[in-house]
């Protein structure tokens, strides 16, 4: 056993686990005051469901080698490691040389948790709690596990197509963003959408969540190197720093030019967008390229959130699609341009170094396959859950007006402390 690598991956896993509560605070601050408790609880629901389902079947579906070398193995790992079972509970090196399987399993569980938590942002403020729970159970099983295998487990996207995804551009951000988009369309618009002004109710809470995400993201990206011997983990950490910094500043500039003011919510959103865009490329690009990626992603996401969403008319409540879905797509494509050939997991490097379009084509195809697979699967699951939820995924207009915290959970985040609550 490689004790240094084991300690590193466990520390990174704990950092990534911190990101899910970070999402809860980030989304809680962005939501309306009467729905903040529900929003945070839905993220913790994701944490609870993944914590069990990943051990029960998710890890096996994603990373087992039962179907290796078969057509099924392009899309599924297998079922030999259900409940993290197998011949040896202390096995090591099954996926990463020198690393205990359990360390890799908890690291990957943390990835699944943050992915599922991101989805909450698109449907905050109106979705039925039970319907959302049912949707997540099927989504974790049918979408996330197979997608993780297709990208990282030797499956169709990573192996056959040859698309690169260092730490989750496809698996985490595009999958959660596209799922959020599908689900928010199925759930319908919030009461008064387009007429009411939905503003963040607690900007310091948004900043606290963003800070937790930023801190945890270094474990997210650096840990994805899965080694300490070649310097890639350090490169990924540096790229994470500069991309998020550049995107934060870039968003503030766009904010100032468009609205006349630099906002805390804008700076935090830009920070997250920069983290998203560098995720698929963190260990593949030089720091100067990471800076460019951070500068570029903010105006693109800003446009999608402030212009495109209004023109198309979908109600992505807290902009999970606009930030994570779009940011992940941008990052995946730019990886095909800026990837250093010597760092690539395939024999192909980025367009800017080689003049060869092969990797860029693979990146675009990988993104398209991810979008198509996730959209179709999420739509099917969403329609099924909607059918068994009396034809609606959302609470009634009256319940939404009263506030989901009180209606669904019987509590409020901000009691008056005057004896009347």
N, C-alpha and C positions, 0 to 999 in steps of 0.2 A: 504494500500500500504506500502511495505517495502522501506522506503526512502533511507536507506543506500545501500540496494541491487540495487535499481534503479540507484543510482548515480554510483555505482561500474560498473554495466553493461554498462551504457552509456559511461563512461570513457574508458572501455575496447573496446567498439565498435569504438570509435574515434581512439584508438591505432591501431586497426585492419584496419580501413580505411586508415591509413597512410602506411600500408604495400603495397598497390597496386601501389602508386607512387614509393615506394621503389623497387618493381619489375621492374618498368619502367626504373629507373636509373641503376639497376643491369644489366638488359638485354641491355640497351642502351650502357653501357660501354663495354660489351662483344661483341657487334656487330661491323660490319665494319663501318668505318667513313661515307661512302656514304649512309648507311642505318640506321643510328642511329635515325634520326627523325621519320622514318616510324616505327621502333621498339617501340619507346616510345609512339607514337600515337596509335599503335594497343593495347597497354595496357590501354591507356585512353579510347579507343573505348570500351573495355571490361567494364571499370568503368561506362561509360555512358549507355550501354545496360543493365547491371545488375541493375543499379540504377532505371531504369524504369520497367524492366520485373519482378524483384523480387516483387515490389509492385503490379503490375498488376496481376500476377498469381503464381510466384515462391513460395512465402511464403505460400499461400493457399495449393498448391500441396504438399508442404513438411510437413506442420504442422497443417493443418486443421484436424478435427476429424470426418468429415462427413461419411467416409467409415469405421470407427472403428468397429471392430468385424466382418468384411466381408472379403471375399477373395480379393476383390479390395483393401481393406485397408492394405494388405501386401505390396502394391507397391505405393499407392497414398493416400494422406491425404484427399483431397476433393476440392470443389470449392465454399464453402460458404464464404470464406474470400478474394475473388478476389478484387483487389484494396484496400486491407486491410479494406474491409467493414465488416458489421456485425451489430448486434443490438446496440452496444455501441462503439463509436470510442475511448473512454477512458477506454475500458475494461482492466482488469488486472487478472492475475492468470490463464489464459486459458491454458498456457503451464508450467509456473513456478509460484508457489505460491508467491503472494505479488509483482510480477513484472508486470508492464504495458505491454500489448501485443506489443505496439509500440516500447518499448525499446528492447524487444526480437527480433522483426522484423528487426530493423536496425542492431543489432548485427549479426544476421544471414545473412543479406544482405552483410555485409562486408566480411563474409566468402566466399560467392558466388563470389564476386568481385575478391578476391585474387586468387581463383581457376581458374577463366577464364583468368586472367592475366598471370598465369603461363604457360598456353598453348602456348602463343605467342613465348616462347623460342624455341620451336621445329621447327617452320616454319619461323622464322625470316630470312629476306634477300631474299625471293623469292615469297611469296604468294601474290595473288591479294587481295587488300584491300577490295573490294566489296564482293568477295567470302568468305573471312574470316568473314566479318560482317554477311553474311547470315548464315554461319555455326554456329556462336555463338548464333544467335537468336534461332535456332532449338535446339542446344545443351543445352542451359540454360533451355529450356522448357521440353525437352524430357529426358535429362540425369540427370542434377544436382538436380532439384526439386524432382523427384522420388527417386534418390539415397539418398538424405538427409532424406527423409521420411523412406526409408528402414532401415537406420542406426539409426537415432535419433528420428523418429516420431512414434515408435512402430511398425515398419514394419518387413519385412522378415529377414533382416540381423541382426538387433539388437535384435529383440524380438524372432523370431522363431529359428534362428541359435544360438543366444546368443553370438554373436561376440561383443567385446568391442572396442569402438573408442572414446576416450575421447574428442579430439578436431579436428579430421579430417584426420586421416591417410588414411581411405578409401574414405571419402567424398571429401576431398580437394586434397590430394597429389597423391594417386593412380589414381583417376579419371582424374586429369589433366595430369599426366605423361603418362597414357595409351592413352588418347586422343591425346596428342602431338605425340606419337609414330605412331599411326594410320594416323594422318594427315600428318606427314612429309613423310611417305611412299607414300601416295596418291599424295602429291605435287611433289614428285620426288626430286632428288638431286640438290644442287646448282651447278651453272656453275663452272667447274674445281674442283669439290669436289674430294679429294684424291690426287690432284696434287698441288693445291694452299694451302698456309699456312694461315689458318684463325685464327688470333690472336686477343685478346681483344684490341680495339683501344684506350681505355681510362681507365686505371686501377684505378685511383682515383675515377672516376664515379662509377665503380663497388663497391668500398669500401663504398661510400656514400649510395648506394642502399642497400648493406648488413647491414650497420648500421641502416638504417630505418627499414629494415625487423626485425633485432634483437630486436630493441626497441619495435616495434609493436607486436612482437610475445609473449611478456609477457601478453598483453591483450588477445591475441588469445588463449593461453593455460590457464592462470589463470581465465579468464572470463568464460571459458567453465565449471567451477565448478558450475556456476549458483547459488551459495550460498556463504554466508560469515560466516556461523555458525559452520562449522566443521573443518576448517583448510585445506581443500583440495585445495582451491585456492592458499594458501601460499605454499603448497607442490608442486603444479604444477609449480609455479614460480621458486622455487629452482631447480626443476628438469630441467626446461627449461634452466636455467643458466648453470648448470654443464654439461648437455649433449652437449650444443653448444660449451662450452669451451673445453671439451674433444675431440669433433670431429674436432674442429679447429686445435688443437695441433696434433691430429692423422693424419690429412691430410698433415700437414707440414712435419711430419716425413716421411710419404709415399712419398711425393714430393721429399724430400731430398734423400731418398734411391733410387728412380727410376730415377730422372732427375739430381740429384746432386745439386739442388738448391731449396730453399724455396721461393715460389712465393706469391705475394699479392693475385692474383686471386685464387690460391690454398687455401690459408687461408680463404678467403671469402667464397669459395665454401664449404669448410669443415664446417664452421660456419653454413651455411644454411642446409647442410646435417644433422648436429646435431639437428637443430631445427625441421627438418622434422621427424627424427626417433623418437623423444620423443613425438611428437604431439599425436599419438594414445594412449600413455601410461602415459602422464604427471601426471594425478591424481591417477594413479593406482600403481605406483612403488616407491620404496625407492630411495633416492639419489645415493647410491652406485650402484644400478642397472642402473640408468640413465647415470652414468659415463661409465659403461661398454657398454651401447648402443651407446653412443657417440664415444667411441674408436673403436667399431666394424664397424659402418656404413661407416666411411670414406674409408678404404681400399676396401670395397665392391663397393661403388659408384665409386671410382677411377678406379677400374678394369673395371667396366661396361662402363665408359666414355672413357678410354684410350685404352682398349683392345677389349672388346666385341663389341662395336659399329663398330670398324674398321673391325672386322672379319665377322660380319653379313652384314654390308654395308649400314645400314640406316643412313640418314643424319639428326640427331637430332641436329639442328644448335647450340643451346645454352644449350643443355643437360637437358632439362626439364624432360625427361624420366629418364635419368641416375641419376639425383639427387632426384627429387621428386617422380617419380614412384617407383624406386628401394628403395629409403629411406623409403617411406611409407610402402612398402611391408615388409622390414626388421623390421620396428617398430611395425607393426601389429602382426607379428609372435612372436617377442620377448616379446610383451605384454602377450602372452599366457604362457611364461616361468616365467616372473618376477612379475606378478600381485600379490599384497598382497591380500589375501582372504577377509580380512575385508573391503577393498576398492572396491572390485568388484561390478559391478552393477547386477551381477547374483549370484547364489549360489556357483559358482566355482571360485577357485583361480588359481594362476600360478603353473606350473609344479614343480618349485623349492621348493615351500612351501608345496604342497599337494601330490606330486608324482602321481597326477591324470592327464591324458592326455586330459580330456574333454575340458577344456578351450583352450588349444593349438590347438586341433582339430577344435574347433569353430572358432578360429582366422584364421586358414589356410583356412577353408571353406569360411569364410566371405571375405577373400582376393580373393579367386578364383571366387566367385560369383560377386564381384565388378569388377574384371578384365574382366570377360566374358560379363557382362551386358554393361559395358562402351565400350569395344572393338566392340561389335556387333552394338550397337547404334551409336557410332561415325563413324564406317565404313559405315553404311547405310546413315547417314546424309552426310558424306563426298562424297560418290558416287553420291548422288542426287545433291549436290551443284556443284560437278565437271561436271556433265552432263549438267547443265544449264549455266555453265561457259565456254562454247565452248570446253569442253573436257579437260580442264586443270585448275588446281588451281594456277599455277605459272605464273609469268610474263614471257615474252619472254627472250631468252638468250641475245638479244641486250639490252633490258631494264634493265636486271639484271646487265649487264656489265657497263651500264651508271650510275646506282645507283638509287635505288627506291625512295629516297628522292626527287630527281629532277623530275624523270619520273612521279611518281604518285601524288606528292604533290607540285611540283613547288617551293621547297625551299631546303635550305641546312643548316645543323647544324653548319657549320664552314665557314662562308663567309670570303673572303680574306681581306676585308676592304681596297681594293686598287682601288676602283672605277670600277672594272671589273665584280663585281657580281650583 
